[in-house]
């Protein structure tokens, strides 16, 4: 595709979706879903290469899991997003975000800060911003933010749980954490 079509496009599906070991390349959205809030969707071991947005979720609560996935932009233009979350709070773990405009972009997404909820064990490398958060609450632990312009870009209305025991590693070009209005 030439970034104009969607790989998997779902609307108000009541059954859980399980995606494992799928390659999504050169798509506008790799996976795009508006969901009922309590579906236990699982996206694992998949690659999203040169997609404008790898995964776009709207209205998913904390029951969705994204793990062991890679989101890579190998084109010259860095306007790609790995995961965009609108009122969605999946658990994201063991993922790689490489060369993207935003690794993860969140808006109005809230975790309850349970022990297994949040963004964990992931690598954000050479992105304009690893994570951008608008009016969202996230628990972020044991992630690596390497060579991004900004590690985490936090806007007004957002709270990030970056406690002492979170063990995140920040080695970015301009700033590790930025606060904007």
N, C-alpha and C positions, 0 to 999 in steps of 0.2 A: 504494500500500500504506500501511498505518498502522503501519509499523515492526514488523510481525509476520512477514513473509515474507522469503525469501532470493532475490536476483537470480539468481546462478549458484552452484550448490552441487555440488561435486565431491569424490569420495572415491577415493583410490588409483588415479587415472587415470595410465596409463603414458605416454601421448602428451603432447607439449607443448601448452599452451593459448596461443592468441594472441587477445588482446582488443584491438581498436582502435576508437576513436571511438564509445564506448557511453556513454549517460547512465543512471546508476543513481540513483533518487530514492525517498526515504521507505521504505527497506528496513531490515530488521534487520541483514543482511549484504548488501552489494552483491555481493561475490565472496568465497566461502568455500571453501577447498581444503585437504585433507590430502593430502600428496603423497609420491611416491617422491622421494628426495633429489636426483636428478640431472636432473630435467626442466628444459628450457630454456623456461620460460613467459615470456610477454611481455604486459604490460598497458600500453598507450600511449594518449595523447590522449583519455582518458575522464574523465567527471565523476561525482563521488559527492556528491550533495546531500541533506542531512538524513537520512543513513543512520546507524543506531546505530553500525555499524562499516563503513567503506567496503570495506576489504580485510582479510581474516583468513587468515593462512597458518600452517599447522602442518606442520613437517617439511620445509620447502623449504631447500635449501642455497643457495649463492651463484650459481646459474645463472639464477634468476628475475630479470627486469628490470621495474621499474615506472618509467615516465617520462612526462613531460608530462601528468600527471593533476592534477585539482583535487579537493580534499576540503573541502566547505563545509557549515557548519551555519548556517542562517539562521533557525532557530527560537529562541525565547526561552531554552529549556533548553539548557545546554551540556554534556550528558553524552555527546556523540558522540565517536567515535574515527575518525581517518583510516585508519591502518594498524595492525593488531595482528600482531605476529610472535612466534610460539611456536616455538622451535628452528628459526627460519627467518632467513635472511640475504640477502635480495634486494638488488640494487643499486637504489637509489631516486635519481632525478635529475630536476631541472626540474619539481618538483611544488609545488603550493600547498596549505597547510593553514590554513584560516581559520575562526575562531570555535569551535574544538573543545575538548572536555575534554582530550584528548591528541592531538596531531598524529600521533605515532608512539609506540606502546607496544611494548617488546621484553622478552622473557623467554627466557633460555637460548639466545640467538642470537649466533653468533660469525662474524665475518669474519676471513679470514686476512690482511687488510691488503694485498692486492694493489693495483696501481695503479688499477684500475677497479672496486673493490669498496667499497661503503659508501653513505653518504647525502650527495649532492652537489647544489649549485646549486638548492636548494629554499627556499621562503619559508614561515615559520611566523609567522602573524599573529593576534593577539588570542585565543590559546588559553590555557587554564589552565596547561598545560605543553606546550612544543613537542615535546620528546622525553622520554620516561621510559624508563629502562633498568634492568632487574633481571637480574643475573647474565649480562650480555651484553658483547660486545666489538664496537665499531663505529668505523669511520673516518668522520669528519664533516668535510666541507670545503666552503667557499664557499657557505654557507647564510646566510640572513638570519633572525634571530629578533627580531621587532618587536612590541612592545606585548603580549607574553604576560605572564602573571603570573610564570612561571618559564621561562627559555629551555630549559635541560636539567636534568632531575631524575635524578640518578644514585644508585643504591642499591648496597649492599654487594655485592661480587662482580662489579661492572661495571668495565670499562676503556674509556675513550674516547680515540681518537687525535685530539687537538686540537693538533697541532704548530704551530709558528710559521708554517709555510707553508700551513696549512689555510685561512686567510683567511675565517673566519666573522665575521659582524657581529652583535653583541648590543646590543639597545636594549629592554630589558624593564622591566616595572613594579616587581616586587619584587626579583628576583635573576636574574642571567644563568645561573649554574650553581649548583645546590644538591646537596649530598652528604648522603644519608640512610642510616641503617642498615636 
